[in-house]
Amino acid sequence: MYVILVYDIGEKRVGKMLKLCRKYLNWIQNSVFEGEITEVKLKELEFKAREIMDQEVDSLIIFNTRNEKWLDKRIIGKEKNELDTFL
Amino acid sequence: MYVILVYDIGEKRVGKMLKLCRKYLNWIQNSVFEGEITEVKLKELEFKAREIMDQEVDSLIIFNTRNEKWLDKRIIGKEKNELDTFL
């Protein structure tokens, strides 16, 4: 399936979360990731994310669609993707 | 159409951007919005967003799908939506 993941995570935990999400998905903006992922891998990602998160204050939203072609994406302004290669 | 909008905007401009996006869409997380919107209204929103943005540093990503039912959403942790009524 195709996934868009966005998080809003406390500063202390954000580094860990970024590292985790980048293992599974493509980083496209500050706290936004997307990519093709299997259900099993997504469950794994969710499980690990819950371990990092403080669920009282942090938030993680996952949108998913069975087919990427049902979703159209446009980027206005700066594309952050280039950062991905440096970190 | 159904839209997910995420932005990454410099601190000085983020207040204006938030205010703009909330006129057109539902605020679901720090810098994430979603909602049903017409093509005309989306163009209007984009036009106004470009006026606010510094396109050298700011970034706006718009995902859209023709039908909301093609997209599934899950929220883990804190739902930020409640804030919406206070601001």
N, CA and C atoms of all chains as a GROMACS GRO file, in nm:
protein
  522
    1MET      N    1   0.083  -0.119   0.000
    1MET     CA    2   0.000   0.000   0.000
    1MET      C    3   0.087   0.125   0.000
    2TYR      N    4   0.023   0.238  -0.031
    2TYR     CA    5   0.096   0.364  -0.038
    2TYR      C    6   0.057   0.450   0.081
    3VAL      N    7   0.156   0.505   0.148
    3VAL     CA    8   0.134   0.571   0.276
    3VAL      C    9   0.189   0.714   0.278
    4ILE      N   10   0.114   0.802   0.343
    4ILE     CA   11   0.166   0.934   0.381
    4ILE      C   12   0.167   0.938   0.533
    5LEU      N   13   0.280   0.972   0.589
    5LEU     CA   14   0.292   0.976   0.735
    5LEU      C   15   0.336   1.115   0.777
    6VAL      N   16   0.265   1.172   0.874
    6VAL     CA   17   0.306   1.302   0.928
    6VAL      C   18   0.309   1.293   1.080
    7TYR      N   19   0.413   1.352   1.140
    7TYR     CA   20   0.417   1.351   1.285
    7TYR      C   21   0.436   1.488   1.344
    8ASP      N   22   0.398   1.501   1.469
    8ASP     CA   23   0.422   1.620   1.547
    8ASP      C   24   0.472   1.568   1.682
    9ILE      N   25   0.604   1.576   1.700
    9ILE     CA   26   0.670   1.504   1.808
    9ILE      C   27   0.755   1.602   1.891
   10GLY      N   28   0.755   1.584   2.019
   10GLY     CA   29   0.838   1.668   2.107
   10GLY      C   30   0.985   1.664   2.066
   11GLU      N   31   1.050   1.777   2.082
   11GLU     CA   32   1.187   1.798   2.037
   11GLU      C   33   1.284   1.688   2.080
   12LYS      N   34   1.266   1.640   2.203
   12LYS     CA   35   1.357   1.539   2.258
   12LYS      C   36   1.349   1.407   2.184
   13ARG      N   37   1.232   1.380   2.126
   13ARG     CA   38   1.210   1.250   2.062
   13ARG      C   39   1.216   1.255   1.910
   14VAL      N   40   1.224   1.376   1.856
   14VAL     CA   41   1.207   1.390   1.711
   14VAL      C   42   1.321   1.326   1.630
   15GLY      N   43   1.441   1.330   1.685
   15GLY     CA   44   1.555   1.270   1.614
   15GLY      C   45   1.536   1.120   1.594
   16LYS      N   46   1.496   1.053   1.700
   16LYS     CA   47   1.470   0.909   1.695
   16LYS      C   48   1.359   0.876   1.595
   17MET      N   49   1.256   0.959   1.597
   17MET     CA   50   1.140   0.935   1.512
   17MET      C   51   1.177   0.952   1.364
   18LEU      N   52   1.253   1.056   1.338
   18LEU     CA   53   1.299   1.081   1.201
   18LEU      C   54   1.380   0.962   1.150
   19LYS      N   55   1.471   0.916   1.232
   19LYS     CA   56   1.557   0.804   1.195
   19LYS      C   57   1.473   0.678   1.166
   20LEU      N   58   1.376   0.655   1.253
   20LEU     CA   59   1.289   0.538   1.235
   20LEU      C   60   1.211   0.547   1.103
   21CYS      N   61   1.146   0.660   1.081
   21CYS     CA   62   1.060   0.674   0.963
   21CYS      C   63   1.139   0.664   0.834
   22ARG      N   64   1.262   0.716   0.838
   22ARG     CA   65   1.345   0.712   0.716
   22ARG      C   66   1.388   0.570   0.679
   23LYS      N   67   1.380   0.480   0.774
   23LYS     CA   68   1.410   0.339   0.743
   23LYS      C   69   1.301   0.275   0.658
   24TYR      N   70   1.181   0.329   0.669
   24TYR     CA   71   1.066   0.266   0.604
   24TYR      C   72   1.008   0.346   0.488
   25LEU      N   73   1.026   0.480   0.493
   25LEU     CA   74   0.958   0.566   0.395
   25LEU      C   75   1.052   0.675   0.343
   26ASN      N   76   1.006   0.746   0.241
   26ASN     CA   77   1.084   0.858   0.187
   26ASN      C   78   1.047   0.987   0.258
   27TRP      N   79   1.148   1.060   0.294
   27TRP     CA   80   1.129   1.186   0.366
   27TRP      C   81   1.104   1.295   0.264
   28ILE      N   82   0.988   1.361   0.268
   28ILE     CA   83   0.960   1.463   0.166
   28ILE      C   84   0.946   1.604   0.221
   29GLN      N   85   0.925   1.615   0.350
   29GLN     CA   86   0.921   1.748   0.412
   29GLN      C   87   0.952   1.731   0.559
   30ASN      N   88   0.987   1.839   0.623
   30ASN     CA   89   1.022   1.840   0.764
   30ASN      C   90   0.971   1.719   0.845
   31SER      N   91   0.841   1.705   0.855
   31SER     CA   92   0.785   1.594   0.933
   31SER      C   93   0.689   1.508   0.851
   32VAL      N   94   0.716   1.502   0.720
   32VAL     CA   95   0.627   1.430   0.629
   32VAL      C   96   0.704   1.325   0.550
   33PHE      N   97   0.647   1.205   0.542
   33PHE     CA   98   0.708   1.093   0.473
   33PHE      C   99   0.605   1.028   0.382
   34GLU      N  100   0.654   0.963   0.278
   34GLU     CA  101   0.561   0.891   0.191
   34GLU      C  102   0.631   0.768   0.136
   35GLY      N  103   0.553   0.677   0.084
   35GLY     CA  104   0.614   0.563   0.018
   35GLY      C  105   0.527   0.440   0.016
   36GLU      N  106   0.572   0.346  -0.065
   36GLU     CA  107   0.509   0.215  -0.078
   36GLU      C  108   0.559   0.129   0.039
   37ILE      N  109   0.469   0.063   0.107
   37ILE     CA  110   0.508  -0.019   0.222
   37ILE      C  111   0.410  -0.135   0.236
   38THR      N  112   0.459  -0.248   0.282
   38THR     CA  113   0.368  -0.362   0.304
   38THR      C  114   0.295  -0.342   0.437
   39GLU      N  115   0.185  -0.412   0.454
   39GLU     CA  116   0.109  -0.402   0.579
   39GLU      C  117   0.193  -0.445   0.698
   40VAL      N  118   0.272  -0.548   0.679
   40VAL     CA  119   0.356  -0.601   0.786
   40VAL      C  120   0.461  -0.497   0.829
   41LYS      N  121   0.523  -0.438   0.730
   41LYS     CA  122   0.625  -0.336   0.760
   41LYS      C  123   0.563  -0.212   0.826
   42LEU      N  124   0.443  -0.178   0.782
   42LEU     CA  125   0.375  -0.062   0.842
   42LEU      C  126   0.343  -0.090   0.989
   43LYS      N  127   0.298  -0.211   1.018
   43LYS     CA  128   0.270  -0.249   1.158
   43LYS      C  129   0.397  -0.241   1.242
   44GLU      N  130   0.507  -0.286   1.185
   44GLU     CA  131   0.636  -0.281   1.252
   44GLU      C  132   0.674  -0.134   1.282
   45LEU      N  133   0.658  -0.049   1.181
   45LEU     CA  134   0.688   0.093   1.197
   45LEU      C  135   0.601   0.154   1.306
   46GLU      N  136   0.473   0.123   1.304
   46GLU     CA  137   0.380   0.175   1.404
   46GLU      C  138   0.418   0.132   1.545
   47PHE      N  139   0.452   0.007   1.556
   47PHE     CA  140   0.491  -0.048   1.687
   47PHE      C  141   0.613   0.025   1.743
   48LYS      N  142   0.712   0.044   1.658
   48LYS     CA  143   0.834   0.113   1.702
   48LYS      C  144   0.808   0.262   1.729
   49ALA      N  145   0.718   0.321   1.650
   49ALA     CA  146   0.684   0.462   1.670
   49ALA      C  147   0.617   0.482   1.806
   50ARG      N  148   0.528   0.391   1.840
   50ARG     CA  149   0.460   0.401   1.970
   50ARG      C  150   0.559   0.394   2.086
   51GLU      N  151   0.664   0.317   2.068
   51GLU     CA  152   0.766   0.307   2.173
   51GLU      C  153   0.841   0.440   2.192
   52ILE      N  154   0.859   0.514   2.082
   52ILE     CA  155   0.931   0.642   2.088
   52ILE      C  156   0.840   0.753   2.142
   53MET      N  157   0.714   0.750   2.099
   53MET     CA  158   0.622   0.860   2.128
   53MET      C  159   0.582   0.874   2.275
   54ASP      N  160   0.555   0.997   2.314
   54ASP     CA  161   0.480   1.024   2.436
   54ASP      C  162   0.337   1.050   2.389
   55GLN      N  163   0.252   0.951   2.407
   55GLN     CA  164   0.120   0.958   2.344
   55GLN      C  165   0.026   1.062   2.406
   56GLU      N  166   0.071   1.123   2.515
   56GLU     CA  167  -0.008   1.232   2.575
   56GLU      C  168   0.010   1.362   2.497
   57VAL      N  169   0.126   1.376   2.434
   57VAL     CA  170   0.155   1.503   2.366
   57VAL      C  171   0.188   1.488   2.218
   58ASP      N  172   0.246   1.373   2.181
   58ASP     CA  173   0.287   1.353   2.042
   58ASP      C  174   0.173   1.301   1.956
   59SER      N  175   0.185   1.324   1.828
   59SER     CA  176   0.080   1.282   1.736
   59SER      C  177   0.141   1.229   1.606
   60LEU      N  178   0.080   1.122   1.558
   60LEU     CA  179   0.126   1.058   1.434
   60LEU      C  180   0.002   1.031   1.349
   61ILE      N  181   0.001   1.080   1.227
   61ILE     CA  182  -0.113   1.053   1.139
   61ILE      C  183  -0.065   0.975   1.019
   62ILE      N  184  -0.135   0.866   0.991
   62ILE     CA  185  -0.101   0.783   0.875
   62ILE      C  186  -0.220   0.778   0.780
   63PHE      N  187  -0.199   0.827   0.660
   63PHE     CA  188  -0.298   0.813   0.554
   63PHE      C  189  -0.252   0.697   0.467
   64ASN      N  190  -0.341   0.612   0.427
   64ASN     CA  191  -0.299   0.512   0.330
   64ASN      C  192  -0.402   0.486   0.223
   65THR      N  193  -0.352   0.450   0.108
   65THR     CA  194  -0.436   0.420  -0.006
   65THR      C  195  -0.381   0.294  -0.072
   66ARG      N  196  -0.472   0.215  -0.130
   66ARG     CA  197  -0.424   0.090  -0.189
   66ARG      C  198  -0.341   0.114  -0.314
   67ASN      N  199  -0.368   0.226  -0.378
   67ASN     CA  200  -0.300   0.250  -0.504
   67ASN      C  201  -0.250   0.395  -0.515
   68GLU      N  202  -0.121   0.409  -0.536
   68GLU     CA  203  -0.061   0.542  -0.541
   68GLU      C  204  -0.125   0.631  -0.649
   69LYS      N  205  -0.172   0.568  -0.755
   69LYS     CA  206  -0.226   0.648  -0.866
   69LYS      C  207  -0.357   0.720  -0.830
   70TRP      N  208  -0.419   0.682  -0.719
   70TRP     CA  209  -0.540   0.752  -0.673
   70TRP      C  210  -0.507   0.883  -0.605
   71LEU      N  211  -0.379   0.904  -0.585
   71LEU     CA  212  -0.335   1.020  -0.511
   71LEU      C  213  -0.242   1.103  -0.599
   72ASP      N  214  -0.270   1.231  -0.604
   72ASP     CA  215  -0.189   1.320  -0.684
   72ASP      C  216  -0.112   1.411  -0.589
   73LYS      N  217   0.015   1.438  -0.619
   73LYS     CA  218   0.095   1.520  -0.528
   73LYS      C  219   0.155   1.639  -0.602
   74ARG      N  220   0.146   1.754  -0.540
   74ARG     CA  221   0.212   1.871  -0.594
   74ARG      C  222   0.295   1.940  -0.486
   75ILE      N  223   0.414   1.987  -0.523
   75ILE     CA  224   0.497   2.059  -0.428
   75ILE      C  225   0.515   2.202  -0.476
   76ILE      N  226   0.488   2.296  -0.386
   76ILE     CA  227   0.507   2.438  -0.416
   76ILE      C  228   0.620   2.487  -0.326
   77GLY      N  229   0.710   2.564  -0.385
   77GLY     CA  230   0.823   2.614  -0.307
   77GLY      C  231   0.938   2.516  -0.307
   78LYS      N  232   1.009   2.514  -0.197
   78LYS     CA  233   1.132   2.437  -0.188
   78LYS      C  234   1.106   2.287  -0.169
   79GLU      N  235   1.175   2.208  -0.250
   79GLU     CA  236   1.167   2.063  -0.229
   79GLU      C  237   1.276   2.023  -0.130
   80LYS      N  238   1.234   1.961  -0.020
   80LYS     CA  239   1.330   1.931   0.087
   80LYS      C  240   1.403   1.800   0.064
   81ASN      N  241   1.358   1.730  -0.034
   81ASN     CA  242   1.408   1.594  -0.055
   81ASN      C  243   1.560   1.584  -0.063
   82GLU      N  244   1.621   1.688  -0.118
   82GLU     CA  245   1.766   1.686  -0.138
   82GLU      C  246   1.842   1.663  -0.007
   83LEU      N  247   1.784   1.711   0.104
   83LEU     CA  248   1.845   1.693   0.235
   83LEU      C  249   1.872   1.546   0.265
   84ASP      N  250   1.783   1.465   0.216
   84ASP     CA  251   1.783   1.323   0.247
   84ASP      C  252   1.919   1.257   0.226
   85THR      N  253   1.989   1.303   0.127
   85THR     CA  254   2.117   1.241   0.096
   85THR      C  255   2.228   1.280   0.194
   86PHE      N  256   2.208   1.392   0.264
   86PHE     CA  257   2.313   1.438   0.353
   86PHE      C  258   2.305   1.384   0.495
   87LEU      N  259   2.185   1.342   0.533
   87LEU     CA  260   2.167   1.306   0.674
   87LEU      C  261   2.175   1.156   0.700
   88MET      N  262  -1.298   1.773  -0.463
   88MET     CA  263  -1.194   1.676  -0.437
   88MET      C  264  -1.149   1.680  -0.291
   89TYR      N  265  -1.079   1.575  -0.250
   89TYR     CA  266  -1.035   1.565  -0.112
   89TYR      C  267  -0.884   1.593  -0.105
   90VAL      N  268  -0.845   1.678  -0.013
   90VAL     CA  269  -0.708   1.728  -0.012
   90VAL      C  270  -0.640   1.709   0.124
   91ILE      N  271  -0.513   1.674   0.119
   91ILE     CA  272  -0.428   1.681   0.238
   91ILE      C  273  -0.321   1.786   0.208
   92LEU      N  274  -0.306   1.882   0.297
   92LEU     CA  275  -0.209   1.989   0.275
   92LEU      C  276  -0.112   1.992   0.394
   93VAL      N  277   0.017   1.993   0.363
   93VAL     CA  278   0.118   2.007   0.469
   93VAL      C  279   0.215   2.117   0.431
   94TYR      N  280   0.249   2.200   0.530
   94TYR     CA  281   0.345   2.303   0.499
   94TYR      C  282   0.463   2.303   0.595
   95ASP      N  283   0.571   2.361   0.548
   95ASP     CA  284   0.688   2.386   0.631
   95ASP      C  285   0.729   2.530   0.600
   96ILE      N  286   0.695   2.618   0.692
   96ILE     CA  287   0.699   2.762   0.665
   96ILE      C  288   0.781   2.832   0.772
   97GLY      N  289   0.860   2.929   0.732
   97GLY     CA  290   0.938   3.007   0.828
   97GLY      C  291   0.849   3.070   0.935
   98GLU      N  292   0.904   3.077   1.054
   98GLU     CA  293   0.830   3.122   1.173
   98GLU      C  294   0.754   3.252   1.153
   99LYS      N  295   0.818   3.346   1.080
   99LYS     CA  296   0.757   3.478   1.061
   99LYS      C  297   0.628   3.473   0.979
  100ARG      N  298   0.619   3.371   0.893
  100ARG     CA  299   0.505   3.363   0.802
  100ARG      C  300   0.401   3.259   0.843
  101VAL      N  301   0.434   3.181   0.946
  101VAL     CA  302   0.351   3.064   0.975
  101VAL      C  303   0.211   3.101   1.027
  102GLY      N  304   0.202   3.213   1.098
  102GLY     CA  305   0.072   3.256   1.151
  102GLY      C  306  -0.026   3.289   1.039
  103LYS      N  307   0.024   3.363   0.941
  103LYS     CA  308  -0.059   3.399   0.825
  103LYS      C  309  -0.104   3.275   0.749
  104MET      N  310  -0.010   3.182   0.735
  104MET     CA  311  -0.038   3.061   0.658
  104MET      C  312  -0.143   2.975   0.727
  105LEU      N  313  -0.128   2.962   0.857
  105LEU     CA  314  -0.225   2.886   0.937
  105LEU      C  315  -0.365   2.945   0.920
  106LYS      N  316  -0.372   3.076   0.933
  106LYS     CA  317  -0.500   3.146   0.922
  106LYS      C  318  -0.564   3.123   0.784
  107LEU      N  319  -0.479   3.133   0.682
  107LEU     CA  320  -0.527   3.111   0.546
  107LEU      C  321  -0.582   2.970   0.527
  108CYS      N  322  -0.502   2.871   0.566
  108CYS     CA  323  -0.541   2.732   0.541
  108CYS      C  324  -0.668   2.693   0.618
  109ARG      N  325  -0.682   2.749   0.737
  109ARG     CA  326  -0.800   2.717   0.817
  109ARG      C  327  -0.929   2.772   0.757
  110LYS      N  328  -0.916   2.870   0.668
  110LYS     CA  329  -1.036   2.920   0.599
  110LYS      C  330  -1.090   2.819   0.499
  111TYR      N  331  -1.001   2.732   0.451
  111TYR     CA  332  -1.039   2.641   0.343
  111TYR      C  333  -1.048   2.495   0.385
  112LEU      N  334  -0.969   2.458   0.488
  112LEU     CA  335  -0.957   2.316   0.522
  112LEU      C  336  -0.963   2.295   0.674
  113ASN      N  337  -0.971   2.169   0.715
  113ASN     CA  338  -0.971   2.136   0.857
  113ASN      C  339  -0.828   2.113   0.906
  114TRP      N  340  -0.799   2.170   1.018
  114TRP     CA  341  -0.667   2.162   1.078
  114TRP      C  342  -0.658   2.034   1.159
  115ILE      N  343  -0.571   1.941   1.121
  115ILE     CA  344  -0.567   1.815   1.195
  115ILE      C  345  -0.437   1.791   1.272
  116GLN      N  346  -0.333   1.862   1.238
  116GLN     CA  347  -0.209   1.850   1.314
  116GLN      C  348  -0.131   1.980   1.290
  117ASN      N  349  -0.035   2.005   1.376
  117ASN     CA  350   0.049   2.124   1.369
  117ASN      C  351   0.050   2.195   1.233
  118SER      N  352   0.100   2.127   1.130
  118SER     CA  353   0.109   2.189   0.998
  118SER      C  354   0.038   2.107   0.891
  119VAL      N  355  -0.066   2.035   0.933
  119VAL     CA  356  -0.138   1.945   0.842
  119VAL      C  357  -0.288   1.978   0.840
  120PHE      N  358  -0.341   1.984   0.720
  120PHE     CA  359  -0.482   2.015   0.700
  120PHE      C  360  -0.543   1.914   0.604
  121GLU      N  361  -0.674   1.895   0.615
  121GLU     CA  362  -0.741   1.807   0.520
  121GLU      C  363  -0.881   1.858   0.496
  122GLY      N  364  -0.941   1.810   0.389
  122GLY     CA  365  -1.081   1.845   0.367
  122GLY      C  366  -1.122   1.837   0.222
  123GLU      N  367  -1.253   1.846   0.206
  123GLU     CA  368  -1.316   1.848   0.076
  123GLU      C  369  -1.308   1.992   0.024
  124ILE      N  370  -1.266   2.009  -0.099
  124ILE     CA  371  -1.253   2.144  -0.154
  124ILE      C  372  -1.277   2.140  -0.305
  125THR      N  373  -1.333   2.244  -0.359
  125THR     CA  374  -1.351   2.247  -0.504
  125THR      C  375  -1.219   2.287  -0.571
  126GLU      N  376  -1.208   2.259  -0.699
  126GLU     CA  377  -1.087   2.294  -0.772
  126GLU      C  378  -1.064   2.446  -0.771
  127VAL      N  379  -1.171   2.520  -0.784
  127VAL     CA  380  -1.163   2.667  -0.786
  127VAL      C  381  -1.111   2.720  -0.653
  128LYS      N  382  -1.168   2.667  -0.546
  128LYS     CA  383  -1.126   2.710  -0.411
  128LYS      C  384  -0.980   2.671  -0.383
  129LEU      N  385  -0.941   2.555  -0.433
  129LEU     CA  386  -0.802   2.511  -0.412
  129LEU      C  387  -0.704   2.603  -0.486
  130LYS      N  388  -0.742   2.642  -0.606
  130LYS     CA  389  -0.658   2.736  -0.682
  130LYS      C  390  -0.645   2.869  -0.608
  131GLU      N  391  -0.755   2.914  -0.552
  131GLU     CA  392  -0.758   3.038  -0.474
  131GLU      C  393  -0.662   3.026  -0.354
  132LEU      N  394  -0.674   2.914  -0.284
  132LEU     CA  395  -0.588   2.889  -0.168
  132LEU      C  396  -0.440   2.887  -0.208
  133GLU      N  397  -0.411   2.819  -0.318
  133GLU     CA  398  -0.273   2.812  -0.367
  133GLU      C  399  -0.219   2.950  -0.402
  134PHE      N  400  -0.302   3.028  -0.468
  134PHE     CA  401  -0.261   3.162  -0.509
  134PHE      C  402  -0.225   3.247  -0.387
  135LYS      N  403  -0.312   3.242  -0.286
  135LYS     CA  404  -0.288   3.319  -0.164
  135LYS      C  405  -0.168   3.265  -0.086
  136ALA      N  406  -0.151   3.134  -0.088
  136ALA     CA  407  -0.038   3.073  -0.018
  136ALA      C  408   0.095   3.119  -0.079
  137ARG      N  409   0.098   3.122  -0.212
  137ARG     CA  410   0.219   3.167  -0.281
  137ARG      C  411   0.256   3.310  -0.244
  138GLU      N  412   0.156   3.392  -0.220
  138GLU     CA  413   0.180   3.531  -0.180
  138GLU      C  414   0.245   3.540  -0.042
  139ILE      N  415   0.207   3.447   0.045
  139ILE     CA  416   0.262   3.446   0.182
  139ILE      C  417   0.402   3.385   0.186
  140MET      N  418   0.421   3.279   0.108
  140MET     CA  419   0.544   3.199   0.114
  140MET      C  420   0.668   3.271   0.063
  141ASP      N  421   0.782   3.235   0.123
  141ASP     CA  422   0.912   3.264   0.063
  141ASP      C  423   0.953   3.135  -0.007
  142GLN      N  424   0.939   3.134  -0.138
  142GLN     CA  425   0.952   3.007  -0.210
  142GLN      C  426   1.095   2.952  -0.215
  143GLU      N  427   1.190   3.033  -0.167
  143GLU     CA  428   1.328   2.983  -0.158
  143GLU      C  429   1.346   2.889  -0.038
  144VAL      N  430   1.266   2.912   0.065
  144VAL     CA  431   1.284   2.833   0.188
  144VAL      C  432   1.160   2.756   0.233
  145ASP      N  433   1.042   2.811   0.201
  145ASP     CA  434   0.918   2.747   0.246
  145ASP      C  435   0.874   2.638   0.150
  146SER      N  436   0.794   2.548   0.203
  146SER     CA  437   0.748   2.437   0.121
  146SER      C  438   0.602   2.404   0.154
  147LEU      N  439   0.529   2.374   0.049
  147LEU     CA  440   0.387   2.339   0.064
  147LEU      C  441   0.362   2.215  -0.022
  148ILE      N  442   0.308   2.112   0.039
  148ILE     CA  443   0.277   1.991  -0.039
  148ILE      C  444   0.126   1.967  -0.034
  149ILE      N  445   0.069   1.946  -0.150
  149ILE     CA  446  -0.074   1.919  -0.158
  149ILE      C  447  -0.096   1.782  -0.223
  150PHE      N  448  -0.157   1.693  -0.147
  150PHE     CA  449  -0.199   1.564  -0.202
  150PHE      C  450  -0.346   1.576  -0.231
  151ASN      N  451  -0.390   1.526  -0.344
  151ASN     CA  452  -0.535   1.522  -0.362
  151ASN      C  453  -0.583   1.394  -0.427
  152THR      N  454  -0.704   1.360  -0.393
  152THR     CA  455  -0.766   1.240  -0.446
  152THR      C  456  -0.911   1.277  -0.481
  153ARG      N  457  -0.964   1.211  -0.583
  153ARG     CA  458  -1.098   1.248  -0.625
  153ARG      C  459  -1.203   1.204  -0.524
  154ASN      N  460  -1.168   1.099  -0.450
  154ASN     CA  461  -1.267   1.043  -0.359
  154ASN      C  462  -1.205   1.011  -0.223
  155GLU      N  463  -1.262   1.069  -0.119
  155GLU     CA  464  -1.208   1.051   0.016
  155GLU      C  465  -1.202   0.904   0.056
  156LYS      N  466  -1.294   0.825   0.004
  156LYS     CA  467  -1.301   0.684   0.046
  156LYS      C  468  -1.181   0.602  -0.002
  157TRP      N  469  -1.103   0.656  -0.095
  157TRP     CA  470  -0.981   0.588  -0.140
  157TRP      C  471  -0.867   0.605  -0.041
  158LEU      N  472  -0.892   0.690   0.056
  158LEU     CA  473  -0.787   0.723   0.152
  158LEU      C  474  -0.834   0.686   0.292
  159ASP      N  475  -0.749   0.617   0.362
  159ASP     CA  476  -0.781   0.578   0.498
  159ASP      C  477  -0.690   0.656   0.592
  160LYS      N  478  -0.744   0.702   0.705
  160LYS     CA  479  -0.664   0.782   0.797
  160LYS      C  480  -0.665   0.723   0.937
  161ARG      N  481  -0.550   0.716   0.997
  161ARG     CA  482  -0.543   0.674   1.136
  161ARG      C  483  -0.460   0.773   1.215
  162ILE      N  484  -0.502   0.802   1.337
  162ILE     CA  485  -0.426   0.892   1.424
  162ILE      C  486  -0.378   0.815   1.546
  163ILE      N  487  -0.249   0.824   1.572
  163ILE     CA  488  -0.190   0.760   1.689
  163ILE      C  489  -0.143   0.872   1.783
  164GLY      N  490  -0.173   0.858   1.912
  164GLY     CA  491  -0.133   0.961   2.007
  164GLY      C  492  -0.239   1.069   2.017
  165LYS      N  493  -0.192   1.189   2.039
  165LYS     CA  494  -0.282   1.299   2.068
  165LYS      C  495  -0.351   1.353   1.942
  166GLU      N  496  -0.482   1.370   1.950
  166GLU     CA  497  -0.553   1.436   1.840
  166GLU      C  498  -0.554   1.586   1.865
  167LYS      N  499  -0.500   1.660   1.768
  167LYS     CA  500  -0.483   1.804   1.789
  167LYS      C  501  -0.608   1.884   1.755
  168ASN      N  502  -0.701   1.815   1.696
  168ASN     CA  503  -0.818   1.883   1.642
  168ASN      C  504  -0.890   1.972   1.742
  169GLU      N  505  -0.891   1.931   1.868
  169GLU     CA  506  -0.963   2.006   1.971
  169GLU      C  507  -0.918   2.151   1.980
  170LEU      N  508  -0.790   2.175   1.949
  170LEU     CA  509  -0.735   2.310   1.951
  170LEU      C  510  -0.814   2.404   1.860
  171ASP      N  511  -0.859   2.347   1.753
  171ASP     CA  512  -0.923   2.423   1.647
  171ASP      C  513  -1.033   2.515   1.699
  172THR      N  514  -1.103   2.471   1.800
  172THR     CA  515  -1.214   2.551   1.849
  172THR      C  516  -1.170   2.671   1.932
  173PHE      N  517  -1.046   2.667   1.980
  173PHE     CA  518  -1.000   2.775   2.066
  173PHE      C  519  -0.934   2.889   1.990
  174LEU      N  520  -0.884   2.861   1.873
  174LEU     CA  521  -0.804   2.962   1.803
  174LEU      C  522  -0.882   3.040   1.698
   0.00000   0.00000   0.00000
